[in-house]
């Protein structure tokens, strides 16, 4: 294929199956525990929250799981998403490295999140569910589930983290356009929300709190289930369509990445780009550097403790072993709202503990600087979350320049920043500041981790 290739968009690059990393792990994941008994949870324990098809995917160890035709027909509207060679960025950095980016901003919701919203809505619909509840940070997941709900005739209730609800009103407008209801979290609709507001009426919210509210509401009605946009195994599974496409597209381009990069909050878009490549490596393929980039203000992978913890603030969820800052930890109100989660996906945490991936953390001003550099070179304004991946790619490209190496880098540009321009305006006005987390609060949150016997942990 010609070296002049700009991008690859070919339906033959669209996989028919999701890839499950659990099949190739050298050490299995720690079990998910019931918070009351500290015994491994069963499908019956999860049934009030998820449809059975999703539960089966959550615990599956099969390498490939077929994507339903009904789901593929919808995904085909924008998939395969394009893989671009960032030639202008390479020139701007004067680097010998080759930089590619997989662009997920072409979806109707503007991010990678519909990759899992569509199948989750589909599985709920065929099991007779009428309503879905969920949380969202920056709003990309809430937007995506709202869109999926509209396609399958499901009512959607979204709890959006208060700080993002206030920062990004147009995300809320898109959710409402799709027919969903969106409220700021903590809210007065739930006991957990009212309890937090009673202590602090101006609480900025967190993803952990919003999850508590969505879960609490879901279990109150038989016709309602909960949908999650990151962290859990089935969500990461659905996202692997991006990495599999990237493998096929890189082969079409006659290239092969040495370095794979993704931003990390809960872990879904990182898993999407990284897991297929890592699985290939674990099955005897070539070794690559795989780098997770997270916000320095919420650094679960680089500063968190690897331990069992709740996925939510009100402790309504099962216990999972993950890198965590503590379920009661509230990150500062930085603009990458989708990365403001106290924990990391158990499977991403697991491979970090096994030494299979690297993790770095950057402050938001450095990431926005990288996002502006990228936008001026490539023409796409990245979402604040995605600027972390851009920053990671630029750092690796500059290292290649310093060392005189011509390595190939691919990163996932998980979404566009068209609804985040207030953050860019703040950056240009010098109002965007780097916010450090409260060390005392972090210590208190970590001191409250659940006590799990050593023979289990």
Secondary structure as UniProt FT lines:
FT   TURN            3..4
FT   STRAND          7..8
FT   HELIX           11..13
FT   STRAND          17..19
FT   HELIX           21..24
FT   TURN            35..37
FT   HELIX           43..46
FT   TURN            47..49
FT   HELIX           52..59
FT   STRAND          64..66
FT   HELIX           69..75
FT   TURN            76..78
FT   STRAND          83..85
FT   HELIX           87..93
FT   STRAND          98..103
FT   TURN            105..106
FT   TURN            108..109
FT   TURN            112..113
FT   HELIX           114..126
FT   TURN            127..128
FT   STRAND          131..136
FT   HELIX           140..152
FT   STRAND          155..161
FT   HELIX           162..167
FT   HELIX           169..177
FT   TURN            178..179
FT   STRAND          181..185
FT   HELIX           191..199
FT   TURN            201..202
FT   HELIX           207..218
FT   TURN            219..220
FT   TURN            222..223
FT   STRAND          224..226
FT   HELIX           233..252
FT   TURN            253..254
FT   STRAND          259..263
FT   HELIX           268..282
FT   TURN            283..284
FT   STRAND          289..295
FT   TURN            296..297
FT   HELIX           300..303
FT   STRAND          305..310
FT   STRAND          319..324
FT   TURN            327..328
FT   HELIX           337..339
FT   HELIX           346..353
FT   TURN            354..355
FT   STRAND          358..362
FT   HELIX           364..378
FT   HELIX           384..403
FT   STRAND          408..413
FT   STRAND          415..416
FT   TURN            418..419
FT   HELIX           421..428
FT   TURN            429..430
FT   HELIX           439..447
FT   TURN            454..456
//
